[in-house]
Amino acid sequence: MSDSKLTHLNAAGQPAMVDVGLKAVTRRVARARSRVVLGADILALVQQGDLPTRKGPVFQTAILAGVMGAKRTADLIPLCHPLGLDDCQITIEVAPPDAVVIECTAVVTGKTGVEMEALTGASVAALTVYDMCKALSHDIVIEQTRLISKTGGKRDFHHLDA
């Protein structure tokens, strides 16, 4: 850890939004990933196509929910700056034997990063997969939500396992 100071606390130790007013405007890109363990039976159904449920097709709905979640991050995480995203892409891929991997890539040209938007997008998409498949099983597990990479700010980051 290169910085030992928490950025969202003021001098009195109280929560505070970070002042980004003097930061440079740069293109910032962040990618996050969530893994959802569905189980072999549900995965087999998913592999036949985008599993239709009473709520709609699972993957298409999760993609839309992930983008919506990323766009609403500042409404969910108290000290996040509201950002007008330049782009947000969600992908969902089958990861045999029993899971799917959801990735969210968020892009903004601005003064602050989009890590929280990417993490929120991946998380909301994963929660949507859970919600839409829970009628088939409550053994579904959302795991390994993490930042994969970020570029464009003070320091770039790339997860070693990505």
Order of alpha helices (4+ residues) and beta strands (2+ residues): beta-alpha-beta-beta-alpha-alpha-beta-beta-alpha-beta-beta
